[in-house]
């Protein structure tokens, strides 16, 4: 009978230490999503701000292809195709031009071993919200399902944006036409009346002198002033879009009746769509709120989301966060906050956010339909005021002469 082995015999000598080998470049693996940031990999840094701006300019006009691209890729992955095969098919299907080149660049990156989300992020064409959903899909192995959900949510988001734009078309057209007619009157009609006003040989009131000064300016410098005026408007529009001047534009727009309600309802619907879809896909709340802040252009909401992210990051609940963030009730109504808090406590936050999105999307659609009716009286008042000012400036000296003649005859 053999004796049991002693503890000393069980000891195993440790192998001699070896120098750490350099991590090899990992190949793309669909199951794991590839290119994930692990301990041995360098932290991923996307394109810089300057490069993103340059890429965004080169992608102008391609936004309408974003949602169909995601939908088609989701269908192909759902049918069992590999990511590289799906991208290759999409690149062949796309028309020659910038879109085909963009898909080919993504395809090349993925073939070289990059993760899909990194390849997409390097193009500066997709939103952080899209990148986050693709990344979590790769990490969890549910890329096809996440892309399908993303396509649905992106379609809702684009539909909401389109409704807001369509609602703003009428007032914008009226304002632009009023501006053009005013320039036409100042350049062509008023100069014909200036001679008559001077021939009256009376002291002209201040409004009339102002109209004559504008008329004289356009008569002498109209050929250069009008193009410069339109160019200045374009430059101002670019500055409003890409610089801090957009805060002034946003503050002004949010003071217009009807427009404020529409933007608020659309922003809350977008809050529910993006945050709900990210959290239902398994994205952590902090990461989801950060992605939401990155795709939000309204400063008031962006600042609120950043503060909310800071509170959630240190472990605060949504209830505590809402109560400690100043002015949170102006961004999210108390009813919406209460619904979110209830969803958080019941563990159904993503479902609750989806319901909030549906409710406020319907509200925004109703407001968008009513917006022209709300803005029409305001626009008529502005136009009537402008026409009345010009008419008053011209008629006032004539009435003065008539009054003098009537007084002299008595």
C-alpha positions in Angstrom: 0.0 0.0 0.0 1.6 3.3 -1.0 1.6 6.2 1.3 -0.1 9.4 0.3 2.1 12.0 -1.3 3.5 14.6 1.1 2.9 18.3 0.8 6.5 18.8 -0.1 6.1 16.4 -3.1 3.1 18.5 -4.3 5.1 21.6 -4.7 5.7 22.6 -8.3 8.6 24.8 -9.2 7.6 28.0 -10.8 9.0 28.5 -14.3 11.8 31.0 -14.7 10.5 34.6 -15.5 10.5 35.5 -19.1 10.5 38.9 -20.7 7.0 40.0 -21.6 6.3 39.6 -25.3 4.9 42.4 -27.3 1.1 42.0 -27.9 0.3 40.9 -31.4 -2.2 42.8 -33.6 -5.5 41.1 -33.1 -7.5 40.0 -36.1 -11.2 40.9 -36.5 -13.5 38.4 -34.9 -17.2 38.8 -35.3 -18.1 37.1 -32.0 -16.1 39.5 -29.9 -16.4 42.5 -32.1 -12.6 42.8 -32.5 -10.4 45.7 -31.6 -11.8 46.1 -28.1 -9.8 48.1 -25.7 -8.1 45.6 -23.5 -5.3 45.9 -21.1 -2.6 45.1 -23.6 -4.0 47.4 -26.3 -3.5 51.1 -26.7 -6.4 53.3 -25.9 -8.3 54.2 -29.1 -8.2 57.9 -30.1 -10.5 58.9 -32.9 -9.9 61.6 -35.4 -9.1 65.1 -34.1 -11.4 68.0 -34.3 -9.8 69.5 -37.4 -9.9 66.2 -39.2 -13.5 65.6 -38.2 -14.5 69.0 -39.6 -12.7 68.3 -42.8 -14.4 64.9 -43.1 -17.8 66.4 -42.3 -17.4 69.0 -45.1 -16.4 66.2 -47.5 -19.6 64.2 -46.5 -22.0 67.0 -47.1 -25.1 65.8 -48.8 -24.6 62.2 -47.8 -26.7 62.2 -44.7 -29.7 60.8 -46.5 -27.7 57.6 -47.2 -26.8 57.0 -43.5 -30.0 55.3 -42.4 -30.3 53.0 -45.6 -26.7 52.0 -45.1 -27.4 50.8 -41.6 -30.6 49.1 -42.6 -29.0 47.2 -45.4 -26.0 46.1 -43.3 -28.4 44.9 -40.6 -30.3 42.8 -43.1 -27.2 41.2 -44.4 -25.8 40.4 -41.0 -29.2 39.0 -40.0 -29.1 36.7 -43.0 -25.7 35.3 -41.9 -23.2 37.3 -44.0 -19.9 38.3 -42.4 -19.3 42.0 -41.9 -16.6 42.2 -44.6 -18.9 40.4 -47.1 -21.8 42.8 -46.2 -19.6 45.9 -46.6 -18.2 44.6 -49.9 -21.7 44.0 -51.3 -22.8 47.5 -50.1 -19.7 49.1 -51.8 -20.6 47.4 -55.1 -24.2 48.5 -54.8 -23.5 52.1 -54.0 -23.3 54.6 -56.8 -19.9 55.8 -57.8 -18.9 58.8 -55.7 -18.2 59.8 -52.1 -20.6 57.2 -50.6 -18.9 54.3 -52.3 -15.5 55.6 -51.3 -16.7 55.9 -47.7 -18.0 52.3 -47.6 -14.7 51.0 -49.2 -12.7 52.8 -46.5 -14.7 51.1 -43.8 -14.4 47.8 -45.6 -10.6 48.2 -45.9 -10.3 49.0 -42.2 -12.3 46.0 -41.1 -10.4 43.7 -43.4 -7.2 44.9 -41.8 -8.4 43.7 -38.4 -10.1 46.9 -37.1 -13.4 46.7 -35.2 -16.4 47.9 -37.2 -17.2 50.6 -34.7 -13.6 52.0 -35.0 -13.7 51.9 -38.8 -17.0 53.7 -38.7 -15.8 56.3 -36.2 -12.7 57.1 -38.3 -15.0 58.4 -41.1 -16.6 61.1 -38.9 -19.9 60.2 -40.7 -21.8 58.4 -38.0 -23.1 59.9 -34.7 -21.6 58.9 -31.4 -25.0 57.3 -30.6 -24.5 55.0 -33.7 -20.9 54.2 -32.8 -21.9 53.3 -29.2 -24.6 50.9 -30.4 -22.4 49.2 -32.9 -19.6 48.9 -30.3 -21.8 47.3 -27.7 -23.2 45.0 -30.4 -19.8 43.8 -31.3 -18.8 43.3 -27.7 -22.0 41.3 -26.8 -22.2 39.4 -30.1 -25.5 41.0 -31.0 -24.3 43.2 -33.8 -27.1 42.3 -36.3 -29.8 42.8 -33.7 -28.3 46.1 -32.5 -28.0 47.4 -36.1 -31.7 46.5 -36.7 -32.8 48.4 -33.6 -30.5 51.3 -34.6 -32.0 51.5 -38.1 -35.5 51.7 -36.6 -34.5 54.3 -34.0 -32.5 56.3 -36.5 -35.5 56.4 -38.9 -37.6 57.8 -36.0 -35.0 60.3 -35.2 -34.7 61.4 -38.8 -38.5 61.6 -39.2 -38.6 63.9 -36.2 -35.9 66.2 -37.6 -37.7 66.3 -40.9 -41.0 67.2 -39.3 -39.3 70.1 -37.5 -37.6 71.3 -40.7 -40.9 71.1 -42.6 -42.7 73.1 -39.9 -40.0 75.8 -40.2 -40.1 76.1 -44.0 -43.2 78.3 -44.2 -42.0 81.0 -41.8 -38.5 81.0 -43.3 -39.9 81.4 -46.8 -42.1 84.3 -45.7 -39.1 86.0 -43.9 -36.8 85.6 -46.9 -39.4 86.9 -49.4 -40.1 89.9 -47.2 -36.3 90.6 -47.1 -36.0 90.3 -50.9 -39.0 92.5 -51.5 -37.7 95.2 -49.1 -34.4 95.2 -50.9 -36.2 95.5 -54.2 -38.3 98.4 -53.0 -35.2 100.2 -51.7 -33.2 99.6 -54.9 -35.8 100.2 -57.6 -39.0 101.8 -56.3 -37.9 104.3 -53.6 -35.4 106.1 -55.8 -38.2 107.1 -58.1 -40.0 108.7 -55.2 -37.0 110.5 -53.7 -37.1 113.2 -56.4 -40.8 113.9 -55.7 -40.1 114.2 -51.9 -37.2 116.6 -52.5 -39.4 118.6 -54.9 -41.9 119.3 -52.1 -39.4 121.7 -50.6 -40.4 121.0 -47.0 -38.6 119.7 -43.9 -38.6 116.0 -44.1 -39.3 114.0 -40.9 -36.7 111.5 -39.5 -38.4 108.4 -40.9 -38.5 109.9 -44.4 -34.8 110.9 -44.2 -34.0 107.3 -43.1 -35.9 105.8 -46.1 -34.1 108.2 -48.4 -30.7 107.4 -47.0 -31.3 103.7 -47.5 -32.6 104.3 -51.0 -29.5 106.5 -51.9 -27.2 103.8 -50.5 -28.7 101.0 -52.6 -28.8 103.3 -55.7 -25.1 104.0 -55.4 -23.7 100.7 -54.0 -26.5 98.2 -54.8 -24.4 96.1 -57.3 -21.9 95.4 -54.5 -24.0 95.8 -51.4 -26.6 93.1 -52.3 -24.1 90.3 -53.0 -22.1 91.3 -49.9 -25.3 91.2 -47.9 -26.2 87.7 -49.0 -22.6 86.6 -48.5 -22.7 88.0 -44.9 -25.9 86.1 -44.2 -24.2 82.9 -45.4 -21.1 83.5 -43.2 -23.3 84.4 -40.3 -25.3 81.2 -40.7 -22.0 79.2 -40.7 -20.9 81.0 -37.6 -24.2 80.4 -35.9 -23.8 76.7 -36.7 -20.2 76.0 -35.8 -19.2 78.7 -33.2 -20.5 79.9 -29.8 -22.7 82.3 -31.7 -25.2 79.4 -31.9 -26.0 80.1 -28.3 -27.4 83.5 -29.3 -29.4 81.9 -32.2 -30.8 79.2 -29.9 -31.7 81.7 -27.2 -33.6 83.8 -29.8 -35.4 80.8 -31.4 -36.5 79.4 -28.0 -38.2 82.8 -27.3 -40.5 82.4 -30.3 -44.0 81.1 -29.4 -44.8 77.7 -30.9 -41.2 77.1 -31.9 -40.1 76.7 -28.3 -42.8 74.1 -27.7 -41.9 72.2 -30.8 -38.1 72.1 -30.0 -38.8 71.1 -26.4 -41.1 68.3 -27.4 -38.7 67.1 -30.1 -35.7 67.2 -27.7 -37.6 65.1 -25.1 -38.6 62.6 -27.8 -35.0 62.4 -28.9 -33.9 61.9 -25.3 -36.2 58.9 -25.0 -35.2 57.5 -28.4 -31.5 57.6 -28.0 -31.1 56.9 -24.3 -33.8 54.2 -24.4 -32.3 52.4 -27.3 -28.7 52.5 -25.9 -29.7 51.2 -22.5 -31.9 48.5 -24.0 -28.9 47.4 -26.0 -26.9 47.0 -22.8 -24.9 50.3 -22.8 -24.1 51.6 -19.3 -26.1 54.6 -18.2 -23.0 56.9 -18.0 -21.9 55.9 -21.5 -25.4 56.2 -22.9 -25.9 59.7 -21.5 -22.4 60.8 -22.8 -23.4 59.6 -26.3 -26.7 61.5 -25.9 -24.8 64.7 -24.9 -22.4 64.3 -27.9 -25.2 64.2 -30.5 -27.2 67.0 -28.9 -26.8 70.5 -30.4 -29.1 72.5 -28.1 -26.8 74.0 -25.4 -29.4 73.9 -22.7 -30.0 70.2 -23.1 -26.3 69.4 -23.7 -25.4 71.1 -20.4 -28.1 69.3 -18.6 -27.0 65.9 -20.0 -23.4 66.5 -19.0 -24.5 67.4 -15.4 -26.7 64.3 -15.3 -23.8 62.2 -16.5 -21.6 63.5 -13.7 -24.2 62.7 -11.1 -24.9 59.2 -12.4 -21.1 58.6 -12.6 -20.6 59.1 -8.9 -23.5 56.7 -8.1 -26.5 59.1 -7.7 -29.9 57.8 -8.8 -31.9 59.7 -11.4 -34.2 61.0 -8.6 -31.4 62.5 -6.7 -29.7 63.8 -9.8 -32.9 65.6 -11.0 -33.4 67.2 -7.6 -29.8 68.5 -7.4 -29.4 69.8 -10.9 -30.5 73.5 -11.0 -33.2 74.1 -13.6 -33.8 70.5 -14.4 -37.6 71.1 -14.5 -37.2 73.5 -17.4 -35.4 70.9 -19.4 -37.5 67.8 -18.5 -41.0 68.4 -17.1 -41.8 67.0 -13.6 -44.1 64.4 -15.1 -41.3 63.1 -17.3 -38.9 63.1 -14.4 -41.3 61.1 -12.3 -41.9 58.5 -15.0 -38.1 58.0 -15.4 -37.7 57.7 -11.6 -40.5 55.1 -11.5 -38.9 53.2 -14.4 -35.5 53.2 -12.6 -37.0 51.8 -9.4 -38.9 49.1 -11.3 -36.0 48.1 -13.4 -37.8 49.0 -16.7 -36.0 52.2 -17.5 -35.4 51.5 -21.1 -39.0 50.5 -21.7 -40.2 53.7 -19.9 -37.8 55.8 -22.0 -39.2 54.3 -25.2 -42.8 55.2 -24.1 -41.7 58.8 -23.3 -40.2 58.9 -26.8 -43.5 57.8 -28.4 -45.7 60.2 -26.4 -43.5 63.3 -27.1 -43.0 62.3 -30.7 -46.8 62.5 -31.2 -46.9 65.8 -29.4 -44.2 67.2 -31.6 -46.0 66.1 -34.7 -49.2 67.8 -33.6 -47.3 71.0 -32.7 -45.5 70.9 -36.1 -48.9 70.9 -37.8 -50.1 73.8 -35.8 -46.9 75.9 -36.0 -47.7 77.7 -39.3 -51.1 78.8 -37.8 -49.3 80.1 -34.7 -46.6 82.0 -36.5 -48.8 83.4 -39.3 -50.3 86.3 -37.2 -46.8 87.2 -36.0 -45.3 87.3 -39.5 -48.3 89.3 -40.8 -47.7 91.9 -38.0 -44.0 92.2 -38.9 -44.7 92.6 -42.6 -47.6 95.0 -41.9 -45.3 97.1 -39.6 -42.6 97.3 -42.3 -45.0 98.3 -45.1 -46.7 100.8 -42.8 -43.3 102.4 -41.9 -42.4 102.9 -45.6 -45.9 104.2 -46.5 -45.9 106.5 -43.5 -42.4 107.9 -44.4 -43.5 108.7 -47.9 -47.0 110.0 -47.2 -46.2 112.2 -44.2 -44.3 114.9 -46.2 -47.1 115.0 -48.8 -49.8 115.5 -46.1 -47.6 118.3 -44.7 -47.5 120.1 -48.0 -51.3 119.6 -48.5 -51.8 121.0 -44.9 -49.7 124.0 -45.7 -51.6 124.7 -48.9 -54.9 124.4 -47.1 -53.8 126.7 -44.4 -52.5 129.3 -46.8 -55.7 129.4 -48.8 -57.7 130.2 -45.7 
